[in-house]
């Protein structure tokens, strides 16, 4: 299928002559509002995955669903909010909205992305008229389904992944839809934490609505809307200019995911052709694997998110971050493929796929942007979900999002243990895990030798070790890069592949083939090692002082000097 990736529509009227200083003041104010919404989310949520892992995002939109401003948050969320908002305003036209209404959605086949990511959207009123929309998206620690944490790597249909929420009214004129709330609470394992996070989303949307309305009090709603149009047009113009700087042509790239969680010995192909022409950029995914049995499938909103991220990453960072940036994008997504699956295909593990899609797009453009594009990053966001009961009988669910190393650049080493390629979470501190569960974090360390060798070395992955102190704990482990290494560039070596092992209390070992759902018992230890980034340039040309510094800092060993480091 062909899909133009934009609910964004070029404004019908030309903007009036505007004071550029006022426009810039408003732009910064809008970005400040989005970031205030984000801080409200993070400071008000209950789940460790949000308050510690920062897995939540916020944006402002025009009444027609065009992105107006985004918080510094999760790129995947910020782009997948676009179709979520579009689905809500299609089901509930703006002219029917009331003050203090809130709307909710998570169904990937109705505009969502995967079931744990729940979007909440609210209208922004000024003197009885909707002038904007505020939106928030949070990864909820549990939304039901077949495994604690709702990220089962062995799901074969979406019904096993949790509760599906089409576009619905969550609050009507400030009053909760109690029927919906009762149904949601009944279908999740930790209802109090779930509602705490949902209330934080509502609070964030309320902050956005209040602040934008205050802005309209200062500048007037009509004047403000002309500024909105101007900001969108400016971003579109600047993005097209940046795309014209890339040599016109078609660029091709192929990479592979480890497996789909069901057929563990079968890699999954991602193939993309990127065409740049006259300020437009198109992404064609013909040749990508058909949709798979397991949950690695990625609905259209996720593929759009990868494309939006790649365009922003490869163009001018000073461009205001709004829907104008995305107008030059078009997508061709074969129906029934990994990047456009047909219902009821499972999709909960789509983050790994989005990251690899983004990496493929950036890799495809590397020959056209030589020296600008780094070597491949680890390209994994290892997701762990632990679930069980404390000795008190209280249920717990702990989610972990663990990064690897970034690829090296033409003039610097890669960064150790950092999220790249459309994700932007934090690791969960050991103290938070140990407070919330009977798990001891025995070790957190850089993974020595995991960065690819080069004139500049790839960033290192991380080693984390967990020990079960009591009871039985369910584990969902969604890994990547266990069977394909992050590629070096311009003669640089590949980064190390990931590895995870369960050391059972009886002395046996179980190597995890990238993905598994299992049970850990008292005394069992899980040791994970994430992938490193690829190197850049000829390793023999590396500055000897840098090598000695790496040895001194434990980033490589003396024996590794003659090989990958």
MIDRENDREN-326413 format. One line per 4 residues: their letters; for each residue x, y, z of C-alpha. Coordinates in pm, whole numbers, plus 50000, padded with zeros to 5 digits. Example, Ala and Ser with C-alpha at 12.3 -4.5 7.8 and 13.67 -1.06 7.14 Angstrom:
as = 51230/49550/50780 | 51367/49894/50714
//
This chain:
xxxx = 50000/50000/50000 | 50100/50363/49957 | 50059/50598/50248 | 50147/50963/50269
xxxx = 50272/50998/50623 | 50083/51306/50722 | 49756/51389/50880 | 49934/51725/50845
xxxx = 49781/51945/50574 | 49947/52250/50422 | 49755/52555/50545 | 49492/52677/50301
xxxx = 49558/53042/50372 | 49890/53222/50351 | 50000/53347/50693 | 49959/53718/50756
xxxx = 50273/53925/50808 | 50392/53833/51155 | 50651/53977/51385 | 50938/53724/51375
xxxx = 51033/53794/51736 | 50679/53716/51852 | 50677/53399/51643 | 51002/53284/51803
xxxx = 50878/53368/52153 | 50562/53163/52091 | 50763/52873/51946 | 50978/52855/52257
xxxx = 50673/52890/52479 | 50500/52597/52304 | 50809/52380/52346 | 50825/52486/52711
xxxx = 50461/52384/52758 | 50525/52043/52603 | 50822/51994/52835 | 50615/52103/53136
xxxx = 50357/51841/53036 | 50638/51585/53021 | 50765/51674/53367 | 50410/51647/53503
xxxx = 50389/51297/53356 | 50718/51183/53502 | 50669/51337/53847 | 50307/51223/53889
xxxx = 50325/50862/53766 | 50330/50554/53990 | 50516/50285/53789 | 50896/50254/53799
xxxx = 50903/50225/53418 | 50774/50584/53405 | 50901/50762/53715 | 51248/50603/53686
xxxx = 51264/50479/53326 | 51102/50797/53182 | 50897/50591/52934 | 50633/50857/52864
xxxx = 50591/51153/52627 | 50381/51461/52560 | 50291/51678/52260 | 50067/51963/52149
xxxx = 49859/51951/51830 | 49651/52185/51617 | 49276/52106/51607 | 49322/51912/51280
xxxx = 49579/51679/51442 | 49901/51838/51318 | 50194/51816/51561 | 50257/52163/51703
xxxx = 50529/52104/51963 | 50695/51803/52123 | 50864/51747/52456 | 51220/51618/52476
xxxx = 51101/51263/52527 | 51062/50931/52338 | 51079/50973/51956 | 50864/50663/51903
xxxx = 50586/50805/52123 | 50606/51152/51973 | 50542/51020/51622 | 50295/50745/51712
xxxx = 50082/51007/51887 | 50009/51150/51539 | 49786/50861/51418 | 49643/50819/51769
xxxx = 49522/51179/51770 | 49395/51137/51412 | 49189/50833/51518 | 49039/51019/51813
xxxx = 48931/51326/51614 | 48787/51099/51344 | 48574/50919/51606 | 48498/51237/51804
xxxx = 48507/51545/51577 | 48650/51853/51742 | 48321/52041/51709 | 48158/51783/51941
xxxx = 48418/51814/52218 | 48345/51981/52552 | 48577/52150/52800 | 48752/51900/53032
xxxx = 48683/51605/52802 | 48959/51340/52780 | 48992/51066/52521 | 49187/50739/52532
xxxx = 49325/50485/52280 | 49582/50205/52264 | 49461/49962/51994 | 49735/49929/51727
xxxx = 49475/49849/51463 | 49276/50164/51542 | 49561/50419/51544 | 49769/50302/51842
xxxx = 50115/50146/51842 | 50125/49858/52096 | 49894/49789/52387 | 50114/49908/52679
xxxx = 50142/50253/52516 | 49817/50427/52606 | 49745/50772/52462 | 49528/51031/52635
xxxx = 49417/51340/52441 | 49227/51650/52558 | 49091/51957/52376 | 49231/52302/52451
xxxx = 48948/52555/52478 | 48968/52930/52466 | 48645/53126/52508 | 48433/52831/52402
xxxx = 48642/52731/52098 | 48894/52450/52049 | 49227/52606/51951 | 49457/52306/52006
xxxx = 49482/51953/52146 | 49713/51825/52418 | 49829/51463/52415 | 50028/51227/52635
xxxx = 50147/50870/52590 | 50272/50643/52868 | 50407/50291/52860 | 50198/50123/53130
xxxx = 50365/49859/53343 | 50086/49611/53275 | 49775/49606/53054 | 49678/49242/53108
xxxx = 49742/48962/52861 | 49924/48632/52899 | 50231/48749/53092 | 50314/49001/53363
xxxx = 50425/49326/53205 | 50225/49261/52887 | 50527/49206/52661 | 50505/48828/52596
xxxx = 50759/48728/52334 | 50559/48409/52266 | 50229/48580/52179 | 50081/48468/51846
xxxx = 49782/48705/51832 | 49704/49045/51975 | 49433/48907/52203 | 49710/48751/52416
xxxx = 49885/49086/52467 | 49637/49273/52685 | 49325/49484/52681 | 49249/49670/52356
xxxx = 49108/50021/52382 | 48960/50180/52067 | 48906/50558/52066 | 48683/50617/52370
xxxx = 48584/50897/52606 | 48774/50865/52932 | 48624/51176/53090 | 48314/51368/52984
xxxx = 48321/51734/53090 | 48556/51638/53373 | 48357/51335/53492 | 48519/50991/53456
xxxx = 48356/50727/53241 | 48324/50493/53540 | 48212/50197/53330 | 48533/50218/53128
xxxx = 48747/50272/53441 | 48600/49962/53609 | 48662/49753/53299 | 49023/49872/53273
xxxx = 49096/49805/53639 | 48947/49457/53609 | 49181/49361/53324 | 49523/49466/53458
xxxx = 49740/49306/53725 | 49826/49624/53917 | 49514/49843/53891 | 49620/50111/54139
xxxx = 49949/50176/53960 | 49769/50164/53626 | 49519/50430/53732 | 49796/50638/53891
xxxx = 49978/50649/53558 | 49655/50721/53369 | 49574/51009/53604 | 49924/51147/53543
xxxx = 49847/51152/53170 | 49526/51344/53235 | 49716/51586/53456 | 49974/51643/53182
xxxx = 49702/51712/52925 | 49534/51954/53168 | 49862/52141/53212 | 49897/52171/52835
xxxx = 49539/52290/52794 | 49573/52549/53068 | 49904/52690/52942 | 49798/52717/52576
xxxx = 49473/52887/52678 | 49678/53136/52881 | 49890/53197/52571 | 49574/53276/52374
xxxx = 49476/53525/52645 | 49801/53711/52573 | 49811/53700/52192 | 49453/53628/52092
xxxx = 49335/53296/51947 | 49326/53415/51583 | 49676/53564/51603 | 49803/53248/51772
xxxx = 49659/53026/51497 | 49838/53234/51232 | 50160/53183/51427 | 50092/52807/51438
xxxx = 50054/52804/51058 | 50374/53002/51017 | 50573/52767/51240 | 50453/52462/51047
xxxx = 50532/52620/50710 | 50876/52729/50829 | 50963/52375/50947 | 50844/52227/50619
xxxx = 51052/52475/50418 | 51364/52414/50625 | 51324/52035/50609 | 51282/52037/50233
xxxx = 51593/52255/50203 | 51791/52006/50413 | 51663/51714/50202 | 51769/51895/49882
xxxx = 52124/51896/50018 | 52125/51514/49997 | 52219/51392/49647 | 51905/51285/49462
xxxx = 51871/50912/49409 | 51759/50583/49557 | 51952/50415/49837 | 51909/50061/49960
xxxx = 51976/49871/50285 | 51899/49532/50438 | 51930/49415/50799 | 51788/49133/51007
xxxx = 51611/49088/51339 | 51718/48782/51541 | 51381/48602/51537 | 51013/48657/51614
xxxx = 51004/48490/51957 | 50828/48182/51815 | 51051/48053/51535 | 51379/48110/51717
xxxx = 51607/47991/51437 | 51454/48213/51167 | 51586/48565/51112 | 51352/48842/50992
xxxx = 51446/49056/50694 | 51399/49433/50686 | 51462/49589/50346 | 51421/49955/50260
xxxx = 51479/50171/49954 | 51505/50541/50036 | 51439/50782/49750 | 51538/51147/49783
xxxx = 51411/51383/49515 | 51345/51758/49505 | 51289/51807/49878 | 51083/51489/49922
xxxx = 51184/51161/50079 | 51012/50826/50027 | 51057/50493/50203 | 50970/50172/50018
xxxx = 50973/49848/50219 | 50922/49599/49936 | 51133/49291/50010 | 51071/49306/50386
xxxx = 50960/48977/50544 | 50591/48895/50554 | 50429/48944/50894 | 50559/48694/51145
xxxx = 50395/48461/51396 | 50547/48633/51700 | 50509/48989/51830 | 50783/49161/51626
xxxx = 50528/49295/51378 | 50508/49674/51351 | 50186/49851/51256 | 50193/50155/51028
xxxx = 50218/50404/51315 | 50546/50246/51423 | 50697/50247/51076 | 50595/50612/51041
xxxx = 50768/50684/51374 | 51094/50533/51247 | 51075/50741/50929 | 51000/51064/51119
xxxx = 51288/50997/51357 | 51533/50930/51073 | 51437/51249/50890 | 51482/51457/51205
xxxx = 51812/51285/51288 | 51957/51347/50940 | 51841/51706/50886 | 51914/52037/51055
xxxx = 51870/52007/51434 | 51773/52376/51455 | 51449/52314/51263 | 51148/52365/51494
xxxx = 51021/52017/51580 | 50663/52003/51452 | 50441/51847/51187 | 50590/52058/50909
xxxx = 50903/51843/50931 | 50700/51535/50834 | 50520/51671/50526 | 50797/51565/50283
xxxx = 50769/51198/50395 | 50589/50924/50202 | 50575/50552/50279 | 50511/50239/50077
xxxx = 50425/49958/50319 | 50333/49621/50166 | 50017/49494/50330 | 50062/49179/50533
xxxx = 50432/49250/50586 | 50636/49298/50903 | 50592/49676/50866 | 50216/49669/50795
xxxx = 50065/49354/50947 | 49706/49242/50921 | 49494/49201/51234 | 49515/49003/51464
xxxx = 49894/48976/51431 | 50073/49032/51765 | 50276/49353/51790 | 50391/49405/52151
xxxx = 50764/49378/52066 | 50746/49637/51790 | 51002/49870/51958 | 51289/49648/51845
xxxx = 51151/49652/51492 | 51110/50031/51488 | 51469/50073/51603 | 51597/49844/51330
xxxx = 51384/50019/51066 | 51533/50353/51174 | 51882/50200/51162 | 51817/50067/50811
xxxx = 51700/50407/50687 | 52006/50579/50831 | 52233/50301/50698 | 52082/50337/50351
xxxx = 52169/50707/50342 | 52524/50659/50472 | 52681/50655/50120 | 52501/50980/50034
xxxx = 52599/51148/50361 | 52952/51019/50406 | 53103/51137/50731 | 52765/51250/50867
xxxx = 52618/50908/50943 | 52781/50703/51224 | 52850/50330/51228 | 52563/50109/51335
xxxx = 52455/50139/51696 | 52362/49838/51907 | 52010/49872/51771 | 51858/49693/52067
xxxx = 51645/49804/52356 | 51653/49498/52578 | 51318/49480/52753 | 51285/49273/53070
xxxx = 50959/49229/53258 | 50969/49068/53604 | 50641/48980/53776 | 50534/48799/54091
xxxx = 50440/48852/54455 | 50631/48991/54748 | 50642/48799/55077 | 50348/49018/55188
xxxx = 50139/48878/54902 | 50139/49210/54717 | 50177/49183/54340 | 50471/49351/54170
xxxx = 50576/49414/53811 | 50912/49563/53721 | 51001/49658/53365 | 51357/49723/53249
xxxx = 51472/49899/52929 | 51844/49841/52876 | 52062/50001/52610 | 52379/49905/52426
xxxx = 52657/50115/52272 | 52623/50371/51994 | 52821/50357/51672 | 53139/50558/51633
xxxx = 53147/50876/51421 | 53411/51013/51186 | 53563/51221/51466 | 53476/51055/51796
xxxx = 53418/50727/51976 | 53068/50592/52021 | 52887/50655/52349 | 52871/50375/52604
xxxx = 52528/50240/52705 | 52298/50494/52546 | 51966/50460/52373 | 51963/50545/52004
xxxx = 51743/50501/51698 | 51409/50636/51823 | 51414/50538/52191 | 51514/50755/52485
xxxx = 51447/50582/52819 | 51665/50546/53127 | 51772/50229/53305 | 51588/50147/53627
xxxx = 51817/50212/53927 | 51913/49907/54133 | 51759/50069/54441 | 51420/50102/54272
xxxx = 51420/49738/54160 | 51521/49612/54504 | 51257/49827/54678 | 50978/49702/54453
xxxx = 51065/49331/54424 | 51254/49037/54582 | 51537/49081/54329 | 51895/49180/54403
xxxx = 52094/49361/54135 | 52436/49201/54182 | 52629/49381/53913 | 52609/49678/53674
xxxx = 52919/49737/53460 | 53040/49843/53120 | 53094/49541/52894 | 53466/49554/52824
xxxx = 53566/49492/52463 | 53215/49517/52320 | 53270/49826/52105 | 53386/49767/51748
xxxx = 53749/49860/51676 | 53828/50151/51449 | 54002/50481/51409 | 53722/50564/51649
xxxx = 53582/50287/51869 | 53217/50189/51904 | 53044/50254/52234 | 53031/49973/52492
xxxx = 52731/49770/52596 | 52644/49695/52958 | 52650/49393/53190 | 52365/49360/53441
xxxx = 52314/49068/53680 | 51997/48991/53876 | 51942/48736/54153 | 51603/48610/54273
xxxx = 51588/48624/54653 | 51250/48466/54715 | 50958/48290/54549 | 50887/48247/54179
xxxx = 50921/48534/53935 | 50800/48536/53576 | 51048/48674/53323 | 50984/48809/52975
xxxx = 51314/48873/52795 | 51296/49057/52462 | 51644/49091/52322 | 51806/49168/51987
xxxx = 52152/49151/51828 | 52214/48801/51962 | 52271/48669/51607 | 52369/48972/51396
xxxx = 52636/49226/51491 | 52613/49607/51462 | 52815/49688/51150 | 53127/49902/51144
xxxx = 53175/50163/50872 | 53464/50271/50650 | 53684/49981/50767 | 53569/49981/51129
xxxx = 53500/49649/51302 | 53156/49528/51406 | 53035/49568/51762 | 52999/49262/51986
xxxx = 52671/49072/51974 | 52444/49057/52278 | 52426/48757/52513 | 52199/48660/52804
xxxx = 52230/48356/53031 | 52022/48221/53318 | 52236/48054/53583 | 51996/47822/53765
xxxx = 52031/47754/54136 | 52101/47385/54058 | 52416/47479/53865 | 52276/47446/53512
xxxx = 52292/47727/53256 | 52032/47834/53001 | 52144/48055/52713 | 51856/48274/52602
xxxx = 51807/48274/52223 | 51726/48646/52216 | 51367/48605/52337 | 51204/48393/52606
xxxx = 50918/48381/52855 | 51012/48170/53157 | 51005/48145/53537 | 51293/48226/53772
xxxx = 51319/48061/54115 | 51499/48152/54435 | 51875/48148/54377 | 51852/48181/53998
xxxx = 52065/48453/53840 | 52010/48631/53510 | 52318/48783/53345 | 52266/49004/53043
xxxx = 52529/49159/52816 | 52408/49409/52557 | 52567/49474/52219 | 52832/49736/52146
xxxx = 52836/49986/51862 | 53029/49950/51537 | 53368/50114/51483 | 53450/50390/51234
xxxx = 53763/50381/51017 | 54078/50169/51006 | 54162/50029/51353 | 54538/50040/51277
xxxx = 54515/50419/51246 | 54383/50469/51599 | 54581/50706/51821 | 54801/50489/52050
xxxx = 54722/50717/52342 | 54352/50645/52300 | 54428/50273/52308 | 54628/50310/52629
xxxx = 54348/50518/52782 | 54097/50245/52693 | 54317/49980/52857 | 54361/50195/53166
xxxx = 53983/50252/53190 | 53902/49884/53142 | 53721/49943/52814 | 53947/49697/52635
xxxx = 54206/49448/52753 | 54573/49439/52659 | 54514/49113/52470 | 54243/49275/52262
xxxx = 54467/49550/52127 | 54560/49358/51816 | 54195/49268/51745 | 53851/49424/51793
x = 53827/49655/52092
//
